[in-house]
Amino acid sequence: MGKRKVLNEAHLKELVLPQQGEVLGRVLKISGGNQVIVQCVDGETRLCRIRGKMKRRMWIRERDIVLVSPWDFDPKHADIMWRYIKDHADWLQNNGYLDKREEPKPATQAAPSPADQPATAAASPPAVNPPAE
């Protein structure tokens, strides 16, 4: 017969659920060389490798939900088994496989407003350094 050809993700109808020894995670960073850093739902951050079967068929981007299989001999590393499309990721989140909280966003530090500064700091003139000779 031959292989079934998948032209795009809309043709994928199956939903792969985590089995024994597999965990879900969110891709944090693409490291290059078929390696990505994944934040797993069990609290671990793992360096994961894209399997050769998926390497050219399924593109992985940051913030994608993936299924990883941790290595038996080194739990800090894992293999990426599957990447979920957006509809499947939403289904996993609604059914309790993923936590409902948003991913942490980097905090931006806002400049303090003039009302927050003490009045004594605004009243004193800035110090001027004498020129060095």
C-alpha positions in Angstrom: 0.0 0.0 0.0 2.5 2.7 1.0 2.5 5.5 3.5 -0.5 7.7 4.2 0.4 11.2 3.1 -0.7 14.1 5.3 -0.8 17.3 3.3 -1.7 19.6 6.2 -2.7 19.5 9.9 -6.4 19.8 9.0 -6.4 16.2 7.9 -5.2 15.0 11.3 -8.2 13.8 13.2 -6.6 11.6 15.8 -5.9 12.9 19.3 -2.9 11.3 21.0 -3.2 11.2 24.8 -0.3 10.7 27.2 0.4 7.1 28.0 2.4 5.6 30.8 5.7 7.4 31.2 4.8 10.4 28.9 4.1 13.9 29.9 2.8 17.1 28.3 4.8 20.2 28.0 5.0 23.7 26.4 8.0 24.6 24.2 10.0 27.4 25.8 12.9 27.8 23.4 14.2 26.3 20.2 17.9 25.5 20.8 18.9 24.4 17.4 20.3 21.1 16.3 16.9 19.4 16.7 16.8 20.3 20.4 14.2 22.3 22.2 13.7 23.3 25.9 10.3 22.2 27.2 8.5 23.1 30.4 6.6 20.0 31.4 3.4 19.8 33.5 5.2 17.9 36.2 7.3 21.0 36.9 10.5 19.9 35.2 12.3 21.8 32.5 13.7 19.3 30.0 16.1 19.5 27.1 14.2 17.5 24.4 15.2 16.2 21.1 13.0 16.1 18.0 12.8 12.5 16.8 14.0 11.7 13.3 10.5 10.6 12.3 9.1 14.1 13.1 12.1 16.2 12.1 11.0 17.3 8.6 7.3 16.4 8.7 6.1 18.4 11.7 7.5 21.8 12.5 7.7 22.8 16.2 7.5 26.4 17.3 7.8 28.2 20.6 4.7 28.0 22.8 3.5 24.7 21.1 2.1 22.0 23.3 4.0 18.7 22.8 4.0 15.2 24.2 7.4 14.2 25.6 8.8 10.9 26.8 11.6 11.3 29.4 14.6 9.2 29.1 14.9 6.3 31.7 18.6 7.0 32.4 18.4 10.8 32.5 15.1 12.4 33.5 16.4 15.9 32.5 16.3 14.9 28.8 13.4 13.6 26.7 12.2 12.8 23.2 9.4 14.8 21.6 6.8 12.2 20.5 3.9 14.5 19.2 3.0 18.1 18.6 -0.6 19.1 19.2 -2.6 21.4 16.9 -4.4 24.3 18.5 -7.8 22.6 18.7 -6.3 19.5 20.4 -4.4 21.7 22.8 -7.6 23.6 23.7 -9.3 20.2 24.3 -6.5 19.0 26.6 -6.6 22.3 28.6 -10.4 22.1 29.0 -10.3 18.5 30.1 -7.7 18.9 32.8 -4.6 17.5 31.1 -3.0 21.0 31.2 -3.2 23.5 34.0 -5.5 26.4 33.2 -3.2 29.2 34.2 -1.4 31.2 31.5 2.3 30.8 31.0 4.4 33.3 32.9 5.2 36.5 31.0 8.3 38.5 31.6 7.6 41.4 33.9 8.2 44.8 32.5 9.4 47.4 35.0 7.4 50.6 34.6 9.0 54.0 35.3 7.9 55.5 38.6 5.5 58.4 38.2 6.3 61.9 39.6 3.6 61.4 42.3 5.4 58.4 43.6 8.7 60.2 44.2 9.3 62.0 47.5 9.1 65.8 47.4 12.6 66.3 49.0 14.3 64.6 46.0 12.7 66.9 43.5 13.5 70.1 45.6 17.3 69.5 45.7 19.4 70.5 42.7 21.5 67.8 41.0 25.1 67.6 42.1 27.7 68.9 39.6 31.1 67.2 39.5 34.1 69.6 39.1 36.2 69.0 36.0 39.3 66.8 36.6 42.7 68.4 35.8 
